[in-house]
């Protein structure tokens, strides 16, 4: 999931006072002083709101400096970064606890992937305890060890649902023919078989764990007010809502509200898939 933290230097920084401005403009600031040298090695930051317990990991896109007079020291700074910096400074510049008067500062421009308010809330320790948080950060650090996504998002079999599991699925001729063209000559007729076929047809790779393939996980599972894909004919075989999950990650995805949200956000970032409109306007 975003951010991919592999080979990254992830550093936690306190941003409680400037929290709203930092997330609105995706800028973190700190004095350019030895006390904050620990941030200089970072390629990604976890913004920590010590007042609420929220913690948001964001990759660093660029860094610039602000002079003691409040001017940006990098003439060649991209227009988009300059506009973000100016908007951020206009909002927090008068707060001496954020911008120390008479001091140089560093501005870190952070990635702009959506972190809607409800997802921020789920990062609090009461919703995501430290053990879960560490496991989720591990999956962000090496996502390919825990998740495999399809290459495209497409609906394989409109109207198909998982059913009662008692009768095998009978594939329509056009769907069976499409699978044959993709090299799948023996479609899986079990209850979740059409979803597995949708994942493979969309270029998904299903690694093995022992003798079994990784779980094909429905990221919309009927929790948190979301639809339950297995009962929805426009979701059950939509590859954008499917991910192959290592058994450890599959179990965590069922337990963690935060990981559910991150998987759904990843589907939005990859495929624009957002059936409940949770991210499009974030």
Buried (B, 14 or more C-beta within 10 A) or exposed (E): BBBBBEEBEBBBBBBBBBBEBBBEBBBBBBBBEEEBEEBEEBEBBBBBBEEEBBBBBBBBBBBBEBEEEEEBBBEEBEEEBBEBBEBBBEBBBEEEEBBBEEEBBBBBBBBEBBBBEEBBBBBBEEBBEEEBBEBBBBBBBEBEBBBBBBEEBBBBBEEBBBBEEEEEBEBEEEBBEBBEEEEBEEBBEEBBBBBBBBBBBBEBBBEEEEEEBBBBBBBBBEEBEBBBBBEBBBBBBBBBBBBBBBEBBBEBBBEBBBBBBBBBBBBBBBBEBBBEEBBEEB
